[in-house]
Amino acid sequence: MANKPTYQELERRIREIADANDGHLPSADAFAWAGYVAALLEWSLITAKDHRLLQDLLGPESAGPALTITLGVDGAREIMEREGIKA
């Protein structure tokens, strides 16, 4: 990837992993991807909208660790409670 990643490219890569696993994205992959897309957002390589759409693909359970890394424990807790995300 020489340029900024696009939503379409990231979505395709995530769906390829799910397709290789009978349509289900394994939890370990979802957690790794959640951290990756959080970093892309933090470094302004994707938009907040693209991050949200990608996170929706990954599932809410993968959001907790990435939010904690990005926002700290208290910030993540607040967002997770507001969004109904289980730790």
ZIFENHU-V290522 format. One record per residue. N is the residue number from 1. SS is DSSP state (alpha for helix, beta for strand, coil for the rest). PHI is phi in radians with two decimals (none if undefined). Layout:
# ZIFENHU-V290522
N;SS;PHI  N;SS;PHI
This chain:
# ZIFENHU-V290522
1;coil;none  2;coil;-1.48  3;coil;-1.81  4;coil;-1.04  5;coil;-1.21  6;coil;-1.74  7;alpha;-0.98  8;alpha;-1.05  9;alpha;-1.15  10;alpha;-1.15  11;alpha;-1.05  12;alpha;-1.04  13;alpha;-1.14  14;alpha;-1.14  15;alpha;-1.15  16;alpha;-1.05  17;alpha;-1.15  18;alpha;-1.10  19;alpha;-1.07  20;alpha;-1.26  21;coil;-2.11  22;coil;0.98  23;coil;1.42  24;coil;-2.07  25;coil;-1.45  26;coil;-1.01  27;alpha;-0.96  28;alpha;-1.05  29;alpha;-1.18  30;alpha;-1.07  31;alpha;-1.13  32;alpha;-1.12  33;alpha;-1.12  34;alpha;-1.06  35;alpha;-1.12  36;alpha;-1.11  37;alpha;-1.24  38;alpha;-1.13  39;alpha;-1.14  40;alpha;-1.04  41;alpha;-1.17  42;alpha;-1.04  43;coil;-1.58  44;coil;1.03  45;coil;-1.65  46;coil;-2.39  47;coil;-1.45  48;alpha;-1.08  49;alpha;-1.11  50;alpha;-1.10  51;alpha;-1.04  52;alpha;-1.08  53;alpha;-1.12  54;alpha;-1.16  55;alpha;-1.09  56;alpha;-1.08  57;alpha;-1.14  58;alpha;-1.40  59;coil;1.66  60;alpha;-1.14  61;alpha;-1.15  62;alpha;-1.46  63;alpha;-1.30  64;alpha;-0.93  65;alpha;-1.07  66;alpha;-1.15  67;alpha;-1.12  68;alpha;-1.09  69;alpha;-1.13  70;alpha;-1.32  71;alpha;-1.89  72;alpha;1.45  73;alpha;-1.05  74;alpha;-1.15  75;alpha;-1.12  76;alpha;-1.15  77;alpha;-1.04  78;alpha;-1.07  79;alpha;-1.12  80;alpha;-1.11  81;alpha;-1.14  82;alpha;-1.14  83;alpha;-1.55  84;coil;1.27  85;coil;-1.58  86;coil;-1.50  87;coil;-1.31
